[in-house]
């Protein structure tokens, strides 16, 4: 019940802001852009394609370890997991940004996603995609 009330307070715009922040520098060291066939395989109930791997073009080949398809609710759930005071996914500094975003929420706009920096967005996406923090 508590988890659902947290998830319900995170708007689609909040989720998009987290994803945008992740792509602007949070996850680019372990994830690469999806190619057409990877995007085309995205299930109808998912919103985002996260390709775990690297693209060293023009110096090397594109390497894909896994492709993850995430829904907005997957990202909301990861955010909620990271609010837990006993979570062991990340350090207190990164968790502090997530807590600040939750603390400064309001009814109309949801969480204050402006508190989510690249490191926090990275952790949220990793928890959503991998259920662990494997990188960084």
C-alpha angles and dihedrals in degrees: 000000000000092000091053092050089053093048091049091057095058111087127212087250090055090052092048090050091053092049092047091050090049092052093046091066112313101093104015093102092063104020133056135196117282118251122225096267092049092050092045090055092058110124116243092246093056128082107191138043116211115187112202106212144061138275111205095179125184092019101044147355129291110259121198120194097175143338118229125195114203133189124210087253091056088059092045090052092050090051090051092049089053092054090065108108089219097050115132100196098097145004125275094257093060092040088052091064090052092047090049090052090052094043092052095048123127136194096253103040103028116217122001097252089182087084091061108096127186093274093051092045089050092054093046092052093045092051090047094048103031106017086231141059103253099160131053 
